[in-house]
Amino acid sequence: MKLREILAANLKHYRLAAGMSQEELAHRADIDRTYVSSLERGRYSASIDTLESLSAALGIEAAQLLVTPPASSEA
C-alpha cells in the first residue's frame, strides 16, 4: 500500500469513528471540505502542517494517520 493510500484509508476511518462529516472535519482543521474529500480518495498528498491540523481535529496523534491499517477481513 502506498503512503497516500494509507493516509486516505486512515483519515476516513478516524473521521467516521469520530462521527464527523467531511465538512465538520474540514471546519475543525481549518481546511476546505473538498480537500478532505480529495485526501480520502487519495487524489492529493498532505503537508506536515495539514496532517497536524487533521490529527488535532480528530484527537489523535499525526503518526496514526500514516500507520498501515490491519488487513481487512471484509470481502
Phi and psi restraints in degrees (range 20) as a CNS / XPLOR table:
assign (resid 1 and name C) (resid 2 and name N)
       (resid 2 and name CA) (resid 2 and name C) 1.0 -76.8 20.0 2
assign (resid 2 and name N) (resid 2 and name CA)
       (resid 2 and name C) (resid 3 and name N) 1.0 154.3 20.0 2
assign (resid 2 and name C) (resid 3 and name N)
       (resid 3 and name CA) (resid 3 and name C) 1.0 -58.0 20.0 2
assign (resid 3 and name N) (resid 3 and name CA)
       (resid 3 and name C) (resid 4 and name N) 1.0 -37.4 20.0 2
assign (resid 3 and name C) (resid 4 and name N)
       (resid 4 and name CA) (resid 4 and name C) 1.0 -63.4 20.0 2
assign (resid 4 and name N) (resid 4 and name CA)
       (resid 4 and name C) (resid 5 and name N) 1.0 -38.6 20.0 2
assign (resid 4 and name C) (resid 5 and name N)
       (resid 5 and name CA) (resid 5 and name C) 1.0 -69.6 20.0 2
assign (resid 5 and name N) (resid 5 and name CA)
       (resid 5 and name C) (resid 6 and name N) 1.0 -36.7 20.0 2
assign (resid 5 and name C) (resid 6 and name N)
       (resid 6 and name CA) (resid 6 and name C) 1.0 -63.3 20.0 2
assign (resid 6 and name N) (resid 6 and name CA)
       (resid 6 and name C) (resid 7 and name N) 1.0 -46.7 20.0 2
assign (resid 6 and name C) (resid 7 and name N)
       (resid 7 and name CA) (resid 7 and name C) 1.0 -59.4 20.0 2
assign (resid 7 and name N) (resid 7 and name CA)
       (resid 7 and name C) (resid 8 and name N) 1.0 -45.4 20.0 2
assign (resid 7 and name C) (resid 8 and name N)
       (resid 8 and name CA) (resid 8 and name C) 1.0 -58.7 20.0 2
assign (resid 8 and name N) (resid 8 and name CA)
       (resid 8 and name C) (resid 9 and name N) 1.0 -48.8 20.0 2
assign (resid 8 and name C) (resid 9 and name N)
       (resid 9 and name CA) (resid 9 and name C) 1.0 -65.0 20.0 2
assign (resid 9 and name N) (resid 9 and name CA)
       (resid 9 and name C) (resid 10 and name N) 1.0 -44.7 20.0 2
assign (resid 9 and name C) (resid 10 and name N)
       (resid 10 and name CA) (resid 10 and name C) 1.0 -68.2 20.0 2
assign (resid 10 and name N) (resid 10 and name CA)
       (resid 10 and name C) (resid 11 and name N) 1.0 -40.7 20.0 2
assign (resid 10 and name C) (resid 11 and name N)
       (resid 11 and name CA) (resid 11 and name C) 1.0 -60.2 20.0 2
assign (resid 11 and name N) (resid 11 and name CA)
       (resid 11 and name C) (resid 12 and name N) 1.0 -47.0 20.0 2
assign (resid 11 and name C) (resid 12 and name N)
       (resid 12 and name CA) (resid 12 and name C) 1.0 -65.0 20.0 2
assign (resid 12 and name N) (resid 12 and name CA)
       (resid 12 and name C) (resid 13 and name N) 1.0 -43.2 20.0 2
assign (resid 12 and name C) (resid 13 and name N)
       (resid 13 and name CA) (resid 13 and name C) 1.0 -57.6 20.0 2
assign (resid 13 and name N) (resid 13 and name CA)
       (resid 13 and name C) (resid 14 and name N) 1.0 -52.3 20.0 2
assign (resid 13 and name C) (resid 14 and name N)
       (resid 14 and name CA) (resid 14 and name C) 1.0 -68.3 20.0 2
assign (resid 14 and name N) (resid 14 and name CA)
       (resid 14 and name C) (resid 15 and name N) 1.0 -34.1 20.0 2
assign (resid 14 and name C) (resid 15 and name N)
       (resid 15 and name CA) (resid 15 and name C) 1.0 -64.8 20.0 2
assign (resid 15 and name N) (resid 15 and name CA)
       (resid 15 and name C) (resid 16 and name N) 1.0 -47.1 20.0 2
assign (resid 15 and name C) (resid 16 and name N)
       (resid 16 and name CA) (resid 16 and name C) 1.0 -66.5 20.0 2
assign (resid 16 and name N) (resid 16 and name CA)
       (resid 16 and name C) (resid 17 and name N) 1.0 -38.3 20.0 2
assign (resid 16 and name C) (resid 17 and name N)
       (resid 17 and name CA) (resid 17 and name C) 1.0 -62.9 20.0 2
assign (resid 17 and name N) (resid 17 and name CA)
       (resid 17 and name C) (resid 18 and name N) 1.0 -30.8 20.0 2
assign (resid 17 and name C) (resid 18 and name N)
       (resid 18 and name CA) (resid 18 and name C) 1.0 -84.0 20.0 2
assign (resid 18 and name N) (resid 18 and name CA)
       (resid 18 and name C) (resid 19 and name N) 1.0 -5.2 20.0 2
assign (resid 18 and name C) (resid 19 and name N)
       (resid 19 and name CA) (resid 19 and name C) 1.0 70.5 20.0 2
assign (resid 19 and name N) (resid 19 and name CA)
       (resid 19 and name C) (resid 20 and name N) 1.0 31.8 20.0 2
assign (resid 19 and name C) (resid 20 and name N)
       (resid 20 and name CA) (resid 20 and name C) 1.0 -107.0 20.0 2
assign (resid 20 and name N) (resid 20 and name CA)
       (resid 20 and name C) (resid 21 and name N) 1.0 146.4 20.0 2
assign (resid 20 and name C) (resid 21 and name N)
       (resid 21 and name CA) (resid 21 and name C) 1.0 -82.0 20.0 2
assign (resid 21 and name N) (resid 21 and name CA)
       (resid 21 and name C) (resid 22 and name N) 1.0 166.1 20.0 2
assign (resid 21 and name C) (resid 22 and name N)
       (resid 22 and name CA) (resid 22 and name C) 1.0 -60.1 20.0 2
assign (resid 22 and name N) (resid 22 and name CA)
       (resid 22 and name C) (resid 23 and name N) 1.0 -38.2 20.0 2
assign (resid 22 and name C) (resid 23 and name N)
       (resid 23 and name CA) (resid 23 and name C) 1.0 -64.0 20.0 2
assign (resid 23 and name N) (resid 23 and name CA)
       (resid 23 and name C) (resid 24 and name N) 1.0 -44.2 20.0 2
assign (resid 23 and name C) (resid 24 and name N)
       (resid 24 and name CA) (resid 24 and name C) 1.0 -65.4 20.0 2
assign (resid 24 and name N) (resid 24 and name CA)
       (resid 24 and name C) (resid 25 and name N) 1.0 -43.6 20.0 2
assign (resid 24 and name C) (resid 25 and name N)
       (resid 25 and name CA) (resid 25 and name C) 1.0 -60.9 20.0 2
assign (resid 25 and name N) (resid 25 and name CA)
       (resid 25 and name C) (resid 26 and name N) 1.0 -45.1 20.0 2
assign (resid 25 and name C) (resid 26 and name N)
       (resid 26 and name CA) (resid 26 and name C) 1.0 -59.4 20.0 2
assign (resid 26 and name N) (resid 26 and name CA)
       (resid 26 and name C) (resid 27 and name N) 1.0 -43.5 20.0 2
assign (resid 26 and name C) (resid 27 and name N)
       (resid 27 and name CA) (resid 27 and name C) 1.0 -61.7 20.0 2
assign (resid 27 and name N) (resid 27 and name CA)
       (resid 27 and name C) (resid 28 and name N) 1.0 -47.1 20.0 2
assign (resid 27 and name C) (resid 28 and name N)
       (resid 28 and name CA) (resid 28 and name C) 1.0 -66.1 20.0 2
assign (resid 28 and name N) (resid 28 and name CA)
       (resid 28 and name C) (resid 29 and name N) 1.0 -32.8 20.0 2
assign (resid 28 and name C) (resid 29 and name N)
       (resid 29 and name CA) (resid 29 and name C) 1.0 -90.6 20.0 2
assign (resid 29 and name N) (resid 29 and name CA)
       (resid 29 and name C) (resid 30 and name N) 1.0 -3.6 20.0 2
assign (resid 29 and name C) (resid 30 and name N)
       (resid 30 and name CA) (resid 30 and name C) 1.0 58.8 20.0 2
assign (resid 30 and name N) (resid 30 and name CA)
       (resid 30 and name C) (resid 31 and name N) 1.0 46.2 20.0 2
assign (resid 30 and name C) (resid 31 and name N)
       (resid 31 and name CA) (resid 31 and name C) 1.0 -133.3 20.0 2
assign (resid 31 and name N) (resid 31 and name CA)
       (resid 31 and name C) (resid 32 and name N) 1.0 170.0 20.0 2
assign (resid 31 and name C) (resid 32 and name N)
       (resid 32 and name CA) (resid 32 and name C) 1.0 -77.0 20.0 2
assign (resid 32 and name N) (resid 32 and name CA)
       (resid 32 and name C) (resid 33 and name N) 1.0 142.9 20.0 2
assign (resid 32 and name C) (resid 33 and name N)
       (resid 33 and name CA) (resid 33 and name C) 1.0 -60.7 20.0 2
assign (resid 33 and name N) (resid 33 and name CA)
       (resid 33 and name C) (resid 34 and name N) 1.0 -37.9 20.0 2
assign (resid 33 and name C) (resid 34 and name N)
       (resid 34 and name CA) (resid 34 and name C) 1.0 -65.9 20.0 2
assign (resid 34 and name N) (resid 34 and name CA)
       (resid 34 and name C) (resid 35 and name N) 1.0 -27.8 20.0 2
assign (resid 34 and name C) (resid 35 and name N)
       (resid 35 and name CA) (resid 35 and name C) 1.0 -70.2 20.0 2
assign (resid 35 and name N) (resid 35 and name CA)
       (resid 35 and name C) (resid 36 and name N) 1.0 -41.0 20.0 2
assign (resid 35 and name C) (resid 36 and name N)
       (resid 36 and name CA) (resid 36 and name C) 1.0 -59.7 20.0 2
assign (resid 36 and name N) (resid 36 and name CA)
       (resid 36 and name C) (resid 37 and name N) 1.0 -46.2 20.0 2
assign (resid 36 and name C) (resid 37 and name N)
       (resid 37 and name CA) (resid 37 and name C) 1.0 -58.4 20.0 2
assign (resid 37 and name N) (resid 37 and name CA)
       (resid 37 and name C) (resid 38 and name N) 1.0 -45.0 20.0 2
assign (resid 37 and name C) (resid 38 and name N)
       (resid 38 and name CA) (resid 38 and name C) 1.0 -65.7 20.0 2
assign (resid 38 and name N) (resid 38 and name CA)
       (resid 38 and name C) (resid 39 and name N) 1.0 -37.6 20.0 2
assign (resid 38 and name C) (resid 39 and name N)
       (resid 39 and name CA) (resid 39 and name C) 1.0 -64.3 20.0 2
assign (resid 39 and name N) (resid 39 and name CA)
       (resid 39 and name C) (resid 40 and name N) 1.0 -43.1 20.0 2
assign (resid 39 and name C) (resid 40 and name N)
       (resid 40 and name CA) (resid 40 and name C) 1.0 -67.4 20.0 2
assign (resid 40 and name N) (resid 40 and name CA)
       (resid 40 and name C) (resid 41 and name N) 1.0 -23.3 20.0 2
assign (resid 40 and name C) (resid 41 and name N)
       (resid 41 and name CA) (resid 41 and name C) 1.0 -94.3 20.0 2
assign (resid 41 and name N) (resid 41 and name CA)
       (resid 41 and name C) (resid 42 and name N) 1.0 -0.5 20.0 2
assign (resid 41 and name C) (resid 42 and name N)
       (resid 42 and name CA) (resid 42 and name C) 1.0 73.8 20.0 2
assign (resid 42 and name N) (resid 42 and name CA)
       (resid 42 and name C) (resid 43 and name N) 1.0 19.7 20.0 2
assign (resid 42 and name C) (resid 43 and name N)
       (resid 43 and name CA) (resid 43 and name C) 1.0 -81.5 20.0 2
assign (resid 43 and name N) (resid 43 and name CA)
       (resid 43 and name C) (resid 44 and name N) 1.0 -30.7 20.0 2
assign (resid 43 and name C) (resid 44 and name N)
       (resid 44 and name CA) (resid 44 and name C) 1.0 -124.1 20.0 2
assign (resid 44 and name N) (resid 44 and name CA)
       (resid 44 and name C) (resid 45 and name N) 1.0 158.2 20.0 2
assign (resid 44 and name C) (resid 45 and name N)
       (resid 45 and name CA) (resid 45 and name C) 1.0 -100.3 20.0 2
assign (resid 45 and name N) (resid 45 and name CA)
       (resid 45 and name C) (resid 46 and name N) 1.0 162.6 20.0 2
assign (resid 45 and name C) (resid 46 and name N)
       (resid 46 and name CA) (resid 46 and name C) 1.0 -114.8 20.0 2
assign (resid 46 and name N) (resid 46 and name CA)
       (resid 46 and name C) (resid 47 and name N) 1.0 146.3 20.0 2
assign (resid 46 and name C) (resid 47 and name N)
       (resid 47 and name CA) (resid 47 and name C) 1.0 -77.9 20.0 2
assign (resid 47 and name N) (resid 47 and name CA)
       (resid 47 and name C) (resid 48 and name N) 1.0 166.7 20.0 2
assign (resid 47 and name C) (resid 48 and name N)
       (resid 48 and name CA) (resid 48 and name C) 1.0 -59.8 20.0 2
assign (resid 48 and name N) (resid 48 and name CA)
       (resid 48 and name C) (resid 49 and name N) 1.0 -40.6 20.0 2
assign (resid 48 and name C) (resid 49 and name N)
       (resid 49 and name CA) (resid 49 and name C) 1.0 -63.2 20.0 2
assign (resid 49 and name N) (resid 49 and name CA)
       (resid 49 and name C) (resid 50 and name N) 1.0 -39.8 20.0 2
assign (resid 49 and name C) (resid 50 and name N)
       (resid 50 and name CA) (resid 50 and name C) 1.0 -66.9 20.0 2
assign (resid 50 and name N) (resid 50 and name CA)
       (resid 50 and name C) (resid 51 and name N) 1.0 -42.9 20.0 2
assign (resid 50 and name C) (resid 51 and name N)
       (resid 51 and name CA) (resid 51 and name C) 1.0 -58.5 20.0 2
assign (resid 51 and name N) (resid 51 and name CA)
       (resid 51 and name C) (resid 52 and name N) 1.0 -41.7 20.0 2
assign (resid 51 and name C) (resid 52 and name N)
       (resid 52 and name CA) (resid 52 and name C) 1.0 -63.5 20.0 2
assign (resid 52 and name N) (resid 52 and name CA)
       (resid 52 and name C) (resid 53 and name N) 1.0 -43.1 20.0 2
assign (resid 52 and name C) (resid 53 and name N)
       (resid 53 and name CA) (resid 53 and name C) 1.0 -65.6 20.0 2
assign (resid 53 and name N) (resid 53 and name CA)
       (resid 53 and name C) (resid 54 and name N) 1.0 -43.7 20.0 2
assign (resid 53 and name C) (resid 54 and name N)
       (resid 54 and name CA) (resid 54 and name C) 1.0 -65.4 20.0 2
assign (resid 54 and name N) (resid 54 and name CA)
       (resid 54 and name C) (resid 55 and name N) 1.0 -45.0 20.0 2
assign (resid 54 and name C) (resid 55 and name N)
       (resid 55 and name CA) (resid 55 and name C) 1.0 -65.2 20.0 2
assign (resid 55 and name N) (resid 55 and name CA)
       (resid 55 and name C) (resid 56 and name N) 1.0 -38.9 20.0 2
assign (resid 55 and name C) (resid 56 and name N)
       (resid 56 and name CA) (resid 56 and name C) 1.0 -62.7 20.0 2
assign (resid 56 and name N) (resid 56 and name CA)
       (resid 56 and name C) (resid 57 and name N) 1.0 -42.0 20.0 2
assign (resid 56 and name C) (resid 57 and name N)
       (resid 57 and name CA) (resid 57 and name C) 1.0 -66.0 20.0 2
assign (resid 57 and name N) (resid 57 and name CA)
       (resid 57 and name C) (resid 58 and name N) 1.0 -30.4 20.0 2
assign (resid 57 and name C) (resid 58 and name N)
       (resid 58 and name CA) (resid 58 and name C) 1.0 -89.2 20.0 2
assign (resid 58 and name N) (resid 58 and name CA)
       (resid 58 and name C) (resid 59 and name N) 1.0 -11.0 20.0 2
assign (resid 58 and name C) (resid 59 and name N)
       (resid 59 and name CA) (resid 59 and name C) 1.0 73.6 20.0 2
assign (resid 59 and name N) (resid 59 and name CA)
       (resid 59 and name C) (resid 60 and name N) 1.0 33.7 20.0 2
assign (resid 59 and name C) (resid 60 and name N)
       (resid 60 and name CA) (resid 60 and name C) 1.0 -129.6 20.0 2
assign (resid 60 and name N) (resid 60 and name CA)
       (resid 60 and name C) (resid 61 and name N) 1.0 169.4 20.0 2
assign (resid 60 and name C) (resid 61 and name N)
       (resid 61 and name CA) (resid 61 and name C) 1.0 -76.6 20.0 2
assign (resid 61 and name N) (resid 61 and name CA)
       (resid 61 and name C) (resid 62 and name N) 1.0 142.8 20.0 2
assign (resid 61 and name C) (resid 62 and name N)
       (resid 62 and name CA) (resid 62 and name C) 1.0 -57.3 20.0 2
assign (resid 62 and name N) (resid 62 and name CA)
       (resid 62 and name C) (resid 63 and name N) 1.0 -35.5 20.0 2
assign (resid 62 and name C) (resid 63 and name N)
       (resid 63 and name CA) (resid 63 and name C) 1.0 -60.4 20.0 2
assign (resid 63 and name N) (resid 63 and name CA)
       (resid 63 and name C) (resid 64 and name N) 1.0 -28.5 20.0 2
assign (resid 63 and name C) (resid 64 and name N)
       (resid 64 and name CA) (resid 64 and name C) 1.0 -62.6 20.0 2
assign (resid 64 and name N) (resid 64 and name CA)
       (resid 64 and name C) (resid 65 and name N) 1.0 -25.1 20.0 2
assign (resid 64 and name C) (resid 65 and name N)
       (resid 65 and name CA) (resid 65 and name C) 1.0 -75.8 20.0 2
assign (resid 65 and name N) (resid 65 and name CA)
       (resid 65 and name C) (resid 66 and name N) 1.0 -13.9 20.0 2
assign (resid 65 and name C) (resid 66 and name N)
       (resid 66 and name CA) (resid 66 and name C) 1.0 -114.4 20.0 2
assign (resid 66 and name N) (resid 66 and name CA)
       (resid 66 and name C) (resid 67 and name N) 1.0 5.7 20.0 2
assign (resid 66 and name C) (resid 67 and name N)
       (resid 67 and name CA) (resid 67 and name C) 1.0 -88.0 20.0 2
assign (resid 67 and name N) (resid 67 and name CA)
       (resid 67 and name C) (resid 68 and name N) 1.0 133.1 20.0 2
assign (resid 67 and name C) (resid 68 and name N)
       (resid 68 and name CA) (resid 68 and name C) 1.0 -58.8 20.0 2
assign (resid 68 and name N) (resid 68 and name CA)
       (resid 68 and name C) (resid 69 and name N) 1.0 123.1 20.0 2
assign (resid 68 and name C) (resid 69 and name N)
       (resid 69 and name CA) (resid 69 and name C) 1.0 -69.8 20.0 2
assign (resid 69 and name N) (resid 69 and name CA)
       (resid 69 and name C) (resid 70 and name N) 1.0 153.3 20.0 2
assign (resid 69 and name C) (resid 70 and name N)
       (resid 70 and name CA) (resid 70 and name C) 1.0 -62.9 20.0 2
assign (resid 70 and name N) (resid 70 and name CA)
       (resid 70 and name C) (resid 71 and name N) 1.0 151.9 20.0 2
assign (resid 70 and name C) (resid 71 and name N)
       (resid 71 and name CA) (resid 71 and name C) 1.0 -59.9 20.0 2
assign (resid 71 and name N) (resid 71 and name CA)
       (resid 71 and name C) (resid 72 and name N) 1.0 135.8 20.0 2
assign (resid 71 and name C) (resid 72 and name N)
       (resid 72 and name CA) (resid 72 and name C) 1.0 -82.6 20.0 2
assign (resid 72 and name N) (resid 72 and name CA)
       (resid 72 and name C) (resid 73 and name N) 1.0 141.8 20.0 2
assign (resid 72 and name C) (resid 73 and name N)
       (resid 73 and name CA) (resid 73 and name C) 1.0 -95.1 20.0 2
assign (resid 73 and name N) (resid 73 and name CA)
       (resid 73 and name C) (resid 74 and name N) 1.0 5.4 20.0 2
assign (resid 73 and name C) (resid 74 and name N)
       (resid 74 and name CA) (resid 74 and name C) 1.0 -75.6 20.0 2
assign (resid 74 and name N) (resid 74 and name CA)
       (resid 74 and name C) (resid 75 and name N) 1.0 142.0 20.0 2
